[in-house]
Amino acid sequence: MRILIVGPQGAGKGTQASRLAENLGIPHISTGDIFRANVGAGTELGVLAKKYMDAGELVPDEVTVAMVAARFDEPDAAKGFLLDGFPRTVGQANKLGEILVERNEDIDKVLLLEVPDDVLLGRMLARGRADDTADAITRRLELYHQETKPLLDYYADRLVAIDGVGGIDEVQQRALKALGH
Ligand code: AMP
C-alpha cells in the first residue's frame, strides 16, 4: 500500500505516521526526519537543508525530490510506503507522479489529519523542536495554507479525512479504519 499523510504542523502527523507504518508493515518515509538526520550527521545535504529549515522555508525541489527518489530505491520501499511531509506543493506532487509512473506504481490513499488552528498552536509550543521558533511556526503555517492545501484537490479522488483531535490511540484507530483496516 502506498499512502501519503497530510496535515498541518502540530497535527500529530509524525506520531500517527510512524505508528501507522508499523501497523501496516510499510516503511515510514518522512522528508523532515531525513533532513534532520542529515543535519545531525553534518552531511553536505544537512548543511544545505538547515538554512531553509531554520527559516521554516521549503528546501529546494531538486534536492528534496532526488532524496525521495533515492529512498524509493531502497529495498524496503518496494512493497509500499507511508510518505510523510512530501509532497508539500502541487509541483512536488507532479514530480512524485513522474517518479511513480516510471516505477509502475501509484498512490492508493491520501490521509488528511484535520485539527483546528488553536489546537495546533498549543501542540507546537509544547513540542519544543529546534525549528519551532515563532517566526518559523508562522511561516510553515502560511506555506501549509498556500502550498499544501491545494494538494487536497489534487488528490480528491483518493482523499480520506479524519478528525485528528483526541488521544493518540483513538486517532490511530480512526486512521486504520479510514484506510480500510
Ligand atoms: P517537517 O518535519 O515535515 O515539519 O519538516 C521540517 C522542515 O524540513 C520543513 O520546514 C522544511 O524546511 C523541510 N522539508 C520537509 N519536507 C519538505 C518538502 N517536502 N519540501 C521541502 N522542504 C521540506
Backbone and ligand atoms as CSV (ligand in chain L), in Angstrom:
chain,resi,resn,atom,element,x,y,z
A,1,MET,N,N,0.841,-1.197,0.000
A,1,MET,CA,C,0.000,0.000,0.000
A,1,MET,C,C,0.881,1.254,0.000
A,2,ARG,N,N,0.510,2.214,-0.843
A,2,ARG,CA,C,1.279,3.460,-0.909
A,2,ARG,C,C,0.389,4.615,-0.465
A,3,ILE,N,N,0.806,5.226,0.641
A,3,ILE,CA,C,-0.046,6.216,1.294
A,3,ILE,C,C,0.710,7.514,1.513
A,4,LEU,N,N,-0.021,8.630,1.385
A,4,LEU,CA,C,0.505,9.927,1.812
A,4,LEU,C,C,-0.267,10.342,3.040
A,5,ILE,N,N,0.430,10.951,3.996
A,5,ILE,CA,C,-0.258,11.545,5.126
A,5,ILE,C,C,-0.048,13.053,5.050
A,6,VAL,N,N,-1.149,13.791,5.172
A,6,VAL,CA,C,-1.116,15.243,5.027
A,6,VAL,C,C,-1.787,15.875,6.238
A,7,GLY,N,N,-1.218,16.977,6.692
A,7,GLY,CA,C,-1.845,17.706,7.792
A,7,GLY,C,C,-0.939,18.845,8.179
A,8,PRO,N,N,-1.480,19.847,8.852
A,8,PRO,CA,C,-0.652,20.986,9.258
A,8,PRO,C,C,0.347,20.573,10.334
A,9,GLN,N,N,1.374,21.387,10.521
A,9,GLN,CA,C,2.350,21.136,11.593
A,9,GLN,C,C,1.613,21.106,12.934
A,10,GLY,N,N,1.998,20.200,13.791
A,10,GLY,CA,C,1.360,20.122,15.107
A,10,GLY,C,C,0.120,19.245,15.128
A,11,ALA,N,N,-0.247,18.674,13.976
A,11,ALA,CA,C,-1.448,17.844,13.906
A,11,ALA,C,C,-1.203,16.438,14.463
A,12,GLY,N,N,0.055,16.149,14.833
A,12,GLY,CA,C,0.385,14.814,15.330
A,12,GLY,C,C,0.688,13.867,14.184
A,13,LYS,N,N,1.006,14.445,13.057
A,13,LYS,CA,C,1.244,13.682,11.829
A,13,LYS,C,C,2.388,12.691,11.974
A,14,GLY,N,N,3.525,13.148,12.529
A,14,GLY,CA,C,4.691,12.273,12.665
A,14,GLY,C,C,4.401,11.073,13.562
A,15,THR,N,N,3.755,11.333,14.684
A,15,THR,CA,C,3.417,10.271,15.645
A,15,THR,C,C,2.471,9.262,15.013
A,16,GLN,N,N,1.418,9.766,14.396
A,16,GLN,CA,C,0.446,8.866,13.771
A,16,GLN,C,C,1.089,8.107,12.623
A,17,ALA,N,N,1.934,8.794,11.845
A,17,ALA,CA,C,2.551,8.158,10.679
A,17,ALA,C,C,3.468,7.013,11.086
A,18,SER,N,N,4.272,7.198,12.134
A,18,SER,CA,C,5.202,6.111,12.467
A,18,SER,C,C,4.437,4.901,13.005
A,19,ARG,N,N,3.373,5.139,13.768
A,19,ARG,CA,C,2.566,4.005,14.250
A,19,ARG,C,C,1.831,3.311,13.120
A,20,LEU,N,N,1.306,4.137,12.238
A,20,LEU,CA,C,0.541,3.612,11.108
A,20,LEU,C,C,1.426,2.731,10.226
A,21,ALA,N,N,2.631,3.224,9.966
A,21,ALA,CA,C,3.562,2.471,9.124
A,21,ALA,C,C,3.860,1.121,9.779
A,22,GLU,N,N,4.048,1.153,11.089
A,22,GLU,CA,C,4.335,-0.089,11.806
A,22,GLU,C,C,3.130,-1.036,11.724
A,23,ASN,N,N,1.955,-0.498,11.970
A,23,ASN,CA,C,0.740,-1.317,11.907
A,23,ASN,C,C,0.501,-1.899,10.520
A,24,LEU,N,N,0.894,-1.175,9.491
A,24,LEU,CA,C,0.635,-1.626,8.123
A,24,LEU,C,C,1.827,-2.394,7.541
A,25,GLY,N,N,2.948,-2.411,8.277
A,25,GLY,CA,C,4.126,-3.140,7.806
A,25,GLY,C,C,4.799,-2.514,6.597
A,26,ILE,N,N,4.788,-1.189,6.542
A,26,ILE,CA,C,5.459,-0.473,5.445
A,26,ILE,C,C,6.386,0.586,6.046
A,27,PRO,N,N,7.436,0.988,5.322
A,27,PRO,CA,C,8.337,1.993,5.892
A,27,PRO,C,C,7.701,3.387,5.966
A,28,HIS,N,N,8.064,4.103,7.028
A,28,HIS,CA,C,7.627,5.485,7.211
A,28,HIS,C,C,8.707,6.365,6.607
A,29,ILE,N,N,8.391,7.053,5.529
A,29,ILE,CA,C,9.375,7.914,4.876
A,29,ILE,C,C,9.001,9.368,5.151
A,30,SER,N,N,9.725,9.987,6.063
A,30,SER,CA,C,9.465,11.376,6.432
A,30,SER,C,C,10.606,12.236,5.919
A,31,THR,N,N,10.305,13.173,5.013
A,31,THR,CA,C,11.372,14.028,4.475
A,31,THR,C,C,11.968,14.891,5.589
A,32,GLY,N,N,11.118,15.361,6.523
A,32,GLY,CA,C,11.629,16.155,7.652
A,32,GLY,C,C,12.625,15.343,8.480
A,33,ASP,N,N,12.291,14.060,8.756
A,33,ASP,CA,C,13.191,13.192,9.532
A,33,ASP,C,C,14.509,12.963,8.789
A,34,ILE,N,N,14.422,12.760,7.484
A,34,ILE,CA,C,15.653,12.513,6.710
A,34,ILE,C,C,16.528,13.775,6.726
A,35,PHE,N,N,15.886,14.940,6.552
A,35,PHE,CA,C,16.658,16.184,6.630
A,35,PHE,C,C,17.290,16.343,8.011
A,36,ARG,N,N,16.503,16.086,9.074
A,36,ARG,CA,C,17.048,16.248,10.432
A,36,ARG,C,C,18.212,15.284,10.690
A,37,ALA,N,N,18.108,14.063,10.180
A,37,ALA,CA,C,19.202,13.102,10.356
A,37,ALA,C,C,20.464,13.621,9.665
A,38,ASN,N,N,20.287,14.235,8.514
A,38,ASN,CA,C,21.436,14.792,7.780
A,38,ASN,C,C,22.029,16.007,8.481
A,39,VAL,N,N,21.160,16.828,9.073
A,39,VAL,CA,C,21.650,17.980,9.838
A,39,VAL,C,C,22.469,17.457,11.023
A,40,GLY,N,N,21.929,16.464,11.718
A,40,GLY,CA,C,22.603,15.879,12.886
A,40,GLY,C,C,23.953,15.290,12.533
A,41,ALA,N,N,24.028,14.649,11.358
A,41,ALA,CA,C,25.271,13.990,10.948
A,41,ALA,C,C,26.227,14.968,10.267
A,42,GLY,N,N,25.776,16.194,10.054
A,42,GLY,CA,C,26.634,17.209,9.434
A,42,GLY,C,C,26.980,16.924,7.985
A,43,THR,N,N,26.092,16.246,7.252
A,43,THR,CA,C,26.373,15.978,5.838
A,43,THR,C,C,26.201,17.259,5.016
A,44,GLU,N,N,26.661,17.194,3.774
A,44,GLU,CA,C,26.530,18.333,2.858
A,44,GLU,C,C,25.049,18.691,2.674
A,45,LEU,N,N,24.230,17.653,2.526
A,45,LEU,CA,C,22.782,17.850,2.391
A,45,LEU,C,C,22.213,18.535,3.635
A,46,GLY,N,N,22.679,18.095,4.797
A,46,GLY,CA,C,22.217,18.673,6.060
A,46,GLY,C,C,22.568,20.148,6.188
A,47,VAL,N,N,23.792,20.494,5.802
A,47,VAL,CA,C,24.250,21.891,5.886
A,47,VAL,C,C,23.372,22.758,4.976
A,48,LEU,N,N,23.085,22.241,3.774
A,48,LEU,CA,C,22.248,22.985,2.837
A,48,LEU,C,C,20.820,23.126,3.373
A,49,ALA,N,N,20.258,22.012,3.855
A,49,ALA,CA,C,18.849,21.997,4.284
A,49,ALA,C,C,18.607,22.881,5.510
A,50,LYS,N,N,19.581,22.929,6.400
A,50,LYS,CA,C,19.400,23.617,7.681
A,50,LYS,C,C,18.997,25.086,7.517
A,51,LYS,N,N,19.595,25.756,6.550
A,51,LYS,CA,C,19.276,27.172,6.309
A,51,LYS,C,C,17.777,27.355,6.063
A,52,TYR,N,N,17.225,26.466,5.267
A,52,TYR,CA,C,15.808,26.567,4.932
A,52,TYR,C,C,14.948,26.150,6.115
A,53,MET,N,N,15.348,25.072,6.769
A,53,MET,CA,C,14.554,24.531,7.883
A,53,MET,C,C,14.446,25.547,9.010
A,54,ASP,N,N,15.549,26.187,9.339
A,54,ASP,CA,C,15.540,27.154,10.445
A,54,ASP,C,C,14.612,28.327,10.152
A,55,ALA,N,N,14.413,28.635,8.871
A,55,ALA,CA,C,13.542,29.742,8.492
A,55,ALA,C,C,12.111,29.280,8.249
A,56,GLY,N,N,11.872,27.959,8.324
A,56,GLY,CA,C,10.529,27.442,8.035
A,56,GLY,C,C,10.224,27.438,6.549
A,57,GLU,N,N,11.281,27.604,5.721
A,57,GLU,CA,C,11.093,27.607,4.262
A,57,GLU,C,C,11.257,26.192,3.721
A,58,LEU,N,N,10.799,25.986,2.489
A,58,LEU,CA,C,10.953,24.676,1.869
A,58,LEU,C,C,12.360,24.536,1.299
A,59,VAL,N,N,12.941,23.371,1.478
A,59,VAL,CA,C,14.224,23.044,0.862
A,59,VAL,C,C,13.954,22.942,-0.653
A,60,PRO,N,N,14.874,23.436,-1.511
A,60,PRO,CA,C,14.607,23.428,-2.964
A,60,PRO,C,C,14.234,22.040,-3.507
A,61,ASP,N,N,13.319,22.050,-4.481
A,61,ASP,CA,C,12.773,20.807,-5.025
A,61,ASP,C,C,13.830,19.857,-5.564
A,62,GLU,N,N,14.853,20.407,-6.258
A,62,GLU,CA,C,15.806,19.467,-6.884
A,62,GLU,C,C,16.484,18.602,-5.824
A,63,VAL,N,N,16.695,19.169,-4.655
A,63,VAL,CA,C,17.317,18.426,-3.556
A,63,VAL,C,C,16.322,17.427,-2.959
A,64,THR,N,N,15.127,17.925,-2.651
A,64,THR,CA,C,14.121,17.111,-1.960
A,64,THR,C,C,13.632,15.952,-2.830
A,65,VAL,N,N,13.357,16.239,-4.093
A,65,VAL,CA,C,12.818,15.218,-4.992
A,65,VAL,C,C,13.847,14.100,-5.217
A,66,ALA,N,N,15.113,14.495,-5.392
A,66,ALA,CA,C,16.171,13.487,-5.594
A,66,ALA,C,C,16.309,12.603,-4.355
A,67,MET,N,N,16.156,13.219,-3.205
A,67,MET,CA,C,16.275,12.480,-1.944
A,67,MET,C,C,15.148,11.443,-1.814
A,68,VAL,N,N,13.941,11.831,-2.183
A,68,VAL,CA,C,12.801,10.911,-2.110
A,68,VAL,C,C,12.969,9.779,-3.125
A,69,ALA,N,N,13.385,10.138,-4.340
A,69,ALA,CA,C,13.562,9.117,-5.383
A,69,ALA,C,C,14.589,8.078,-4.940
A,70,ALA,N,N,15.670,8.541,-4.316
A,70,ALA,CA,C,16.713,7.621,-3.843
A,70,ALA,C,C,16.162,6.718,-2.732
A,71,ARG,N,N,15.312,7.274,-1.898
A,71,ARG,CA,C,14.739,6.474,-0.803
A,71,ARG,C,C,13.832,5.360,-1.346
A,72,PHE,N,N,13.102,5.673,-2.426
A,72,PHE,CA,C,12.217,4.661,-3.031
A,72,PHE,C,C,13.016,3.478,-3.574
A,73,ASP,N,N,14.278,3.723,-3.923
A,73,ASP,CA,C,15.108,2.651,-4.476
A,73,ASP,C,C,15.582,1.668,-3.425
A,74,GLU,N,N,15.424,2.020,-2.156
A,74,GLU,CA,C,15.842,1.077,-1.111
A,74,GLU,C,C,14.846,-0.082,-1.058
A,75,PRO,N,N,15.355,-1.303,-0.808
A,75,PRO,CA,C,14.503,-2.495,-0.949
A,75,PRO,C,C,13.227,-2.484,-0.096
A,76,ASP,N,N,13.278,-1.888,1.094
A,76,ASP,CA,C,12.088,-1.938,1.958
A,76,ASP,C,C,10.909,-1.147,1.396
A,77,ALA,N,N,11.158,-0.256,0.430
A,77,ALA,CA,C,10.083,0.569,-0.120
A,77,ALA,C,C,9.379,-0.119,-1.294
A,78,ALA,N,N,9.863,-1.303,-1.667
A,78,ALA,CA,C,9.309,-1.980,-2.841
A,78,ALA,C,C,7.845,-2.376,-2.645
A,79,LYS,N,N,7.486,-2.762,-1.426
A,79,LYS,CA,C,6.113,-3.255,-1.203
A,79,LYS,C,C,5.149,-2.161,-0.794
A,80,GLY,N,N,5.654,-0.966,-0.604
A,80,GLY,CA,C,4.789,0.150,-0.230
A,80,GLY,C,C,5.503,1.089,0.716
A,81,PHE,N,N,4.833,2.192,1.047
A,81,PHE,CA,C,5.431,3.175,1.955
A,81,PHE,C,C,4.358,4.130,2.448
A,82,LEU,N,N,4.681,4.778,3.543
A,82,LEU,CA,C,3.850,5.871,4.043
A,82,LEU,C,C,4.701,7.126,3.969
A,83,LEU,N,N,4.328,8.011,3.071
A,83,LEU,CA,C,5.115,9.216,2.830
A,83,LEU,C,C,4.560,10.357,3.685
A,84,ASP,N,N,5.457,10.987,4.439
A,84,ASP,CA,C,5.069,11.998,5.426
A,84,ASP,C,C,5.895,13.266,5.188
A,85,GLY,N,N,5.233,14.368,4.844
A,85,GLY,CA,C,5.949,15.627,4.637
A,85,GLY,C,C,6.321,15.881,3.182
A,86,PHE,N,N,5.997,14.950,2.333
A,86,PHE,CA,C,6.233,15.074,0.894
A,86,PHE,C,C,5.098,14.358,0.162
A,87,PRO,N,N,4.482,14.918,-0.870
A,87,PRO,CA,C,4.725,16.252,-1.414
A,87,PRO,C,C,4.079,17.341,-0.557
A,88,ARG,N,N,4.650,18.527,-0.634
A,88,ARG,CA,C,4.119,19.665,0.110
A,88,ARG,C,C,3.561,20.723,-0.827
A,89,THR,N,N,3.768,20.549,-2.117
A,89,THR,CA,C,3.265,21.505,-3.118
A,89,THR,C,C,2.751,20.695,-4.313
A,90,VAL,N,N,1.947,21.363,-5.148
A,90,VAL,CA,C,1.463,20.686,-6.354
A,90,VAL,C,C,2.644,20.352,-7.274
A,91,GLY,N,N,3.652,21.244,-7.296
A,91,GLY,CA,C,4.859,20.966,-8.087
A,91,GLY,C,C,5.513,19.665,-7.645
A,92,GLN,N,N,5.633,19.470,-6.338
A,92,GLN,CA,C,6.230,18.220,-5.824
A,92,GLN,C,C,5.322,17.027,-6.118
A,93,ALA,N,N,4.011,17.241,-6.075
A,93,ALA,CA,C,3.081,16.143,-6.378
A,93,ALA,C,C,3.240,15.699,-7.829
A,94,ASN,N,N,3.447,16.671,-8.733
A,94,ASN,CA,C,3.684,16.320,-10.139
A,94,ASN,C,C,4.967,15.512,-10.293
A,95,LYS,N,N,6.014,15.932,-9.593
A,95,LYS,CA,C,7.294,15.198,-9.638
A,95,LYS,C,C,7.118,13.785,-9.090
A,96,LEU,N,N,6.386,13.689,-7.983
A,96,LEU,CA,C,6.143,12.372,-7.391
A,96,LEU,C,C,5.413,11.479,-8.395
A,97,GLY,N,N,4.420,12.061,-9.077
A,97,GLY,CA,C,3.683,11.315,-10.088
A,97,GLY,C,C,4.618,10.764,-11.157
A,98,GLU,N,N,5.566,11.598,-11.603
A,98,GLU,CA,C,6.523,11.167,-12.639
A,98,GLU,C,C,7.396,10.018,-12.144
A,99,ILE,N,N,7.866,10.149,-10.893
A,99,ILE,CA,C,8.722,9.087,-10.327
A,99,ILE,C,C,7.945,7.772,-10.257
A,100,LEU,N,N,6.686,7.860,-9.809
A,100,LEU,CA,C,5.893,6.636,-9.611
A,100,LEU,C,C,5.500,5.993,-10.937
A,101,VAL,N,N,5.190,6.811,-11.946
A,101,VAL,CA,C,4.849,6.255,-13.264
A,101,VAL,C,C,6.014,5.415,-13.778
A,102,GLU,N,N,7.227,5.939,-13.636
A,102,GLU,CA,C,8.427,5.207,-14.066
A,102,GLU,C,C,8.568,3.876,-13.353
A,103,ARG,N,N,8.084,3.830,-12.119
A,103,ARG,CA,C,8.201,2.612,-11.306
A,103,ARG,C,C,6.974,1.720,-11.447
A,104,ASN,N,N,5.994,2.195,-12.268
A,104,ASN,CA,C,4.752,1.449,-12.407
A,104,ASN,C,C,3.978,1.358,-11.095
A,105,GLU,N,N,4.009,2.431,-10.338
A,105,GLU,CA,C,3.363,2.466,-9.030
A,105,GLU,C,C,2.433,3.669,-8.970
A,106,ASP,N,N,1.580,3.697,-7.940
A,106,ASP,CA,C,0.678,4.844,-7.772
A,106,ASP,C,C,0.351,5.005,-6.286
A,107,ILE,N,N,-0.123,6.188,-5.926
A,107,ILE,CA,C,-0.565,6.432,-4.557
A,107,ILE,C,C,-1.983,5.877,-4.403
A,108,ASP,N,N,-2.196,5.038,-3.380
A,108,ASP,CA,C,-3.520,4.433,-3.172
A,108,ASP,C,C,-4.452,5.370,-2.423
A,109,LYS,N,N,-3.929,5.944,-1.324
A,109,LYS,CA,C,-4.780,6.775,-0.459
A,109,LYS,C,C,-3.985,7.966,0.076
A,110,VAL,N,N,-4.708,9.068,0.267
A,110,VAL,CA,C,-4.124,10.253,0.906
A,110,VAL,C,C,-4.917,10.511,2.178
A,111,LEU,N,N,-4.232,10.398,3.307
A,111,LEU,CA,C,-4.898,10.540,4.601
A,111,LEU,C,C,-4.679,11.949,5.143
A,112,LEU,N,N,-5.777,12.653,5.375
A,112,LEU,CA,C,-5.696,14.022,5.907
A,112,LEU,C,C,-6.068,14.021,7.384
A,113,LEU,N,N,-5.178,14.594,8.185
A,113,LEU,CA,C,-5.423,14.727,9.626
A,113,LEU,C,C,-5.929,16.145,9.868
A,114,GLU,N,N,-7.182,16.254,10.272
A,114,GLU,CA,C,-7.781,17.579,10.459
A,114,GLU,C,C,-7.737,18.009,11.919
A,115,VAL,N,N,-7.110,19.160,12.159
A,115,VAL,CA,C,-7.008,19.710,13.512
A,115,VAL,C,C,-7.180,21.238,13.431
A,116,PRO,N,N,-8.043,21.815,14.260
A,116,PRO,CA,C,-8.231,23.272,14.216
A,116,PRO,C,C,-6.980,24.050,14.632
A,117,ASP,N,N,-6.824,25.276,14.091
A,117,ASP,CA,C,-5.622,26.087,14.311
A,117,ASP,C,C,-5.265,26.317,15.787
A,118,ASP,N,N,-6.253,26.545,16.654
A,118,ASP,CA,C,-5.928,26.844,18.059
A,118,ASP,C,C,-5.304,25.631,18.749
A,119,VAL,N,N,-5.769,24.445,18.422
A,119,VAL,CA,C,-5.194,23.219,18.996
A,119,VAL,C,C,-3.751,23.044,18.478
A,120,LEU,N,N,-3.543,23.368,17.209
A,120,LEU,CA,C,-2.227,23.222,16.584
A,120,LEU,C,C,-1.169,24.052,17.284
A,121,LEU,N,N,-1.506,25.301,17.550
A,121,LEU,CA,C,-0.546,26.221,18.141
A,121,LEU,C,C,-0.098,25.713,19.515
A,122,GLY,N,N,-1.036,25.291,20.332
A,122,GLY,CA,C,-0.717,24.766,21.662
A,122,GLY,C,C,0.199,23.560,21.580
A,123,ARG,N,N,-0.083,22.661,20.628
A,123,ARG,CA,C,0.732,21.448,20.492
A,123,ARG,C,C,2.147,21.790,20.049
A,124,MET,N,N,2.253,22.789,19.160
A,124,MET,CA,C,3.579,23.132,18.644
A,124,MET,C,C,4.458,23.773,19.690
A,125,LEU,N,N,3.839,24.588,20.512
A,125,LEU,CA,C,4.619,25.247,21.557
A,125,LEU,C,C,5.090,24.218,22.582
A,126,ALA,N,N,4.320,23.158,22.762
A,126,ALA,CA,C,4.683,22.104,23.718
A,126,ALA,C,C,5.787,21.193,23.174
A,127,ARG,N,N,5.965,21.159,21.844
A,127,ARG,CA,C,6.863,20.202,21.191
A,127,ARG,C,C,8.338,20.582,21.351
A,128,GLY,N,N,8.635,21.900,21.328
A,128,GLY,CA,C,9.990,22.379,21.594
A,128,GLY,C,C,11.074,21.927,20.643
A,129,ARG,N,N,10.756,21.769,19.353
A,129,ARG,CA,C,11.775,21.365,18.385
A,129,ARG,C,C,12.641,22.575,18.037
A,130,ALA,N,N,13.886,22.336,17.549
A,130,ALA,CA,C,14.830,23.441,17.289
A,130,ALA,C,C,14.269,24.467,16.307
A,131,ASP,N,N,13.488,23.987,15.316
A,131,ASP,CA,C,12.960,24.931,14.329
A,131,ASP,C,C,11.547,25.408,14.695
A,132,ASP,N,N,11.169,25.288,15.964
A,132,ASP,CA,C,9.860,25.771,16.415
A,132,ASP,C,C,9.932,27.185,17.005
A,133,THR,N,N,10.594,28.088,16.309
A,133,THR,CA,C,10.569,29.496,16.720
A,133,THR,C,C,9.251,30.089,16.220
A,134,ALA,N,N,8.830,31.200,16.830
A,134,ALA,CA,C,7.539,31.798,16.451
A,134,ALA,C,C,7.502,32.123,14.955
A,135,ASP,N,N,8.605,32.678,14.431
A,135,ASP,CA,C,8.640,33.048,13.011
A,135,ASP,C,C,8.528,31.823,12.105
A,136,ALA,N,N,9.268,30.774,12.463
A,136,ALA,CA,C,9.266,29.565,11.626
A,136,ALA,C,C,7.895,28.889,11.684
A,137,ILE,N,N,7.273,28.889,12.862
A,137,ILE,CA,C,5.933,28.292,13.003
A,137,ILE,C,C,4.935,29.034,12.115
A,138,THR,N,N,4.975,30.359,12.178
A,138,THR,CA,C,4.053,31.180,11.386
A,138,THR,C,C,4.269,30.938,9.899
A,139,ARG,N,N,5.540,30.893,9.499
A,139,ARG,CA,C,5.852,30.704,8.080
A,139,ARG,C,C,5.392,29.322,7.598
A,140,ARG,N,N,5.610,28.287,8.401
A,140,ARG,CA,C,5.191,26.936,7.987
A,140,ARG,C,C,3.674,26.847,7.862
A,141,LEU,N,N,2.966,27.536,8.756
A,141,LEU,CA,C,1.512,27.525,8.699
A,141,LEU,C,C,1.017,28.231,7.428
A,142,GLU,N,N,1.670,29.371,7.106
A,142,GLU,CA,C,1.346,30.104,5.885
A,142,GLU,C,C,1.557,29.215,4.659
A,143,LEU,N,N,2.727,28.550,4.637
A,143,LEU,CA,C,3.046,27.682,3.498
A,143,LEU,C,C,2.052,26.530,3.402
A,144,TYR,N,N,1.618,26.011,4.547
A,144,TYR,CA,C,0.647,24.915,4.528
A,144,TYR,C,C,-0.636,25.364,3.833
A,145,HIS,N,N,-1.120,26.540,4.240
A,145,HIS,CA,C,-2.373,27.036,3.651
A,145,HIS,C,C,-2.215,27.347,2.159
A,146,GLN,N,N,-1.095,27.987,1.779
A,146,GLN,CA,C,-0.905,28.395,0.379
A,146,GLN,C,C,-0.495,27.249,-0.531
A,147,GLU,N,N,0.444,26.443,-0.061
A,147,GLU,CA,C,1.098,25.474,-0.957
A,147,GLU,C,C,0.600,24.039,-0.778
A,148,THR,N,N,0.291,23.654,0.451
A,148,THR,CA,C,-0.021,22.247,0.693
A,148,THR,C,C,-1.513,21.964,0.553
A,149,LYS,N,N,-2.358,22.902,0.995
A,149,LYS,CA,C,-3.811,22.665,0.890
A,149,LYS,C,C,-4.294,22.356,-0.526
A,150,PRO,N,N,-3.720,23.005,-1.563
A,150,PRO,CA,C,-4.158,22.643,-2.926
A,150,PRO,C,C,-3.989,21.155,-3.246
A,151,LEU,N,N,-3.144,20.463,-2.477
A,151,LEU,CA,C,-2.968,19.024,-2.704
A,151,LEU,C,C,-4.257,18.255,-2.427
A,152,LEU,N,N,-5.109,18.821,-1.583
A,152,LEU,CA,C,-6.346,18.118,-1.239
A,152,LEU,C,C,-7.255,18.017,-2.463
A,153,ASP,N,N,-7.226,19.052,-3.310
A,153,ASP,CA,C,-7.973,18.980,-4.571
A,153,ASP,C,C,-7.265,18.055,-5.564
A,154,TYR,N,N,-5.946,18.177,-5.577
A,154,TYR,CA,C,-5.129,17.376,-6.494
A,154,TYR,C,C,-5.400,15.872,-6.304
A,155,TYR,N,N,-5.526,15.478,-5.028
A,155,TYR,CA,C,-5.726,14.058,-4.706
A,155,TYR,C,C,-7.164,13.757,-4.283
A,156,ALA,N,N,-8.117,14.600,-4.714
A,156,ALA,CA,C,-9.508,14.474,-4.242
A,156,ALA,C,C,-10.073,13.061,-4.442
A,157,ASP,N,N,-9.658,12.394,-5.512
A,157,ASP,CA,C,-10.220,11.068,-5.821
A,157,ASP,C,C,-9.750,9.964,-4.876
A,158,ARG,N,N,-8.725,10.228,-4.070
A,158,ARG,CA,C,-8.260,9.186,-3.128
A,158,ARG,C,C,-8.050,9.728,-1.714
A,159,LEU,N,N,-8.705,10.863,-1.454
A,159,LEU,CA,C,-8.547,11.519,-0.157
A,159,LEU,C,C,-9.464,10.914,0.905
A,160,VAL,N,N,-8.892,10.620,2.082
A,160,VAL,CA,C,-9.715,10.246,3.235
A,160,VAL,C,C,-9.316,11.168,4.387
A,161,ALA,N,N,-10.312,11.841,4.976
A,161,ALA,CA,C,-10.031,12.802,6.043
A,161,ALA,C,C,-10.502,12.233,7.376
A,162,ILE,N,N,-9.677,12.432,8.403
A,162,ILE,CA,C,-10.111,12.013,9.740
A,162,ILE,C,C,-9.905,13.165,10.718
A,163,ASP,N,N,-10.653,13.117,11.816
A,163,ASP,CA,C,-10.531,14.082,12.898
A,163,ASP,C,C,-9.257,13.737,13.679
A,164,GLY,N,N,-8.328,14.713,13.733
A,164,GLY,CA,C,-7.047,14.482,14.402
A,164,GLY,C,C,-7.048,14.894,15.872
A,165,VAL,N,N,-8.197,15.305,16.380
A,165,VAL,CA,C,-8.270,15.698,17.793
A,165,VAL,C,C,-8.682,14.483,18.618
A,166,GLY,N,N,-7.876,14.194,19.653
A,166,GLY,CA,C,-8.175,13.046,20.506
A,166,GLY,C,C,-6.895,12.387,20.951
A,167,GLY,N,N,-7.010,11.289,21.675
A,167,GLY,CA,C,-5.831,10.562,22.144
A,167,GLY,C,C,-5.111,9.907,20.983
A,168,ILE,N,N,-3.834,9.603,21.194
A,168,ILE,CA,C,-3.018,9.011,20.134
A,168,ILE,C,C,-3.627,7.708,19.607
A,169,ASP,N,N,-4.080,6.835,20.532
A,169,ASP,CA,C,-4.649,5.543,20.118
A,169,ASP,C,C,-5.977,5.714,19.381
A,170,GLU,N,N,-6.756,6.654,19.894
A,170,GLU,CA,C,-8.064,6.928,19.305
A,170,GLU,C,C,-7.910,7.394,17.847
A,171,VAL,N,N,-6.980,8.321,17.636
A,171,VAL,CA,C,-6.759,8.850,16.285
A,171,VAL,C,C,-6.194,7.744,15.382
A,172,GLN,N,N,-5.313,6.916,15.956
A,172,GLN,CA,C,-4.727,5.810,15.192
A,172,GLN,C,C,-5.817,4.840,14.698
A,173,GLN,N,N,-6.773,4.544,15.579
A,173,GLN,CA,C,-7.869,3.651,15.195
A,173,GLN,C,C,-8.684,4.254,14.053
A,174,ARG,N,N,-8.927,5.566,14.149
A,174,ARG,CA,C,-9.664,6.258,13.071
A,174,ARG,C,C,-8.905,6.152,11.755
A,175,ALA,N,N,-7.571,6.329,11.846
A,175,ALA,CA,C,-6.742,6.296,10.638
A,175,ALA,C,C,-6.798,4.906,9.998
A,176,LEU,N,N,-6.643,3.869,10.814
A,176,LEU,CA,C,-6.649,2.500,10.294
A,176,LEU,C,C,-7.993,2.181,9.636
A,177,LYS,N,N,-9.050,2.614,10.293
A,177,LYS,CA,C,-10.400,2.369,9.769
A,177,LYS,C,C,-10.585,3.088,8.424
A,178,ALA,N,N,-10.127,4.346,8.388
A,178,ALA,CA,C,-10.277,5.135,7.160
A,178,ALA,C,C,-9.517,4.499,5.996
A,179,LEU,N,N,-8.434,3.780,6.344
A,179,LEU,CA,C,-7.634,3.129,5.296
A,179,LEU,C,C,-8.114,1.714,5.006
A,180,GLY,N,N,-9.230,1.344,5.656
A,180,GLY,CA,C,-9.830,0.049,5.384
A,180,GLY,C,C,-9.251,-1.100,6.196
A,181,HIS,N,N,-8.679,-0.776,7.380
A,181,HIS,CA,C,-8.117,-1.834,8.234
A,181,HIS,C,C,-8.829,-1.948,9.574
L,1,AMP,P1,P,8.645,18.572,8.880
L,1,AMP,O1,O,9.345,17.649,9.814
L,1,AMP,O2,O,7.803,17.852,7.854
L,1,AMP,O3,O,7.878,19.646,9.596
L,1,AMP,O4,O,9.787,19.327,8.018
L,1,AMP,C1,C,10.723,20.173,8.648
L,1,AMP,C2,C,11.386,21.056,7.591
L,1,AMP,O5,O,12.060,20.247,6.621
L,1,AMP,C3,C,10.434,21.922,6.775
L,1,AMP,O6,O,10.097,23.129,7.441
L,1,AMP,C4,C,11.256,22.169,5.512
L,1,AMP,O7,O,12.271,23.130,5.724
L,1,AMP,C5,C,11.930,20.816,5.320
L,1,AMP,N1,N,11.093,19.912,4.495
L,1,AMP,C6,C,10.462,18.775,4.887
L,1,AMP,N2,N,9.784,18.219,3.882
L,1,AMP,C7,C,9.967,19.038,2.811
L,1,AMP,C8,C,9.499,19.033,1.459
L,1,AMP,N3,N,8.660,18.082,1.006
L,1,AMP,N4,N,9.915,20.034,0.643
L,1,AMP,C9,C,10.738,20.991,1.072
L,1,AMP,N5,N,11.192,21.082,2.328
L,1,AMP,C10,C,10.821,20.119,3.194
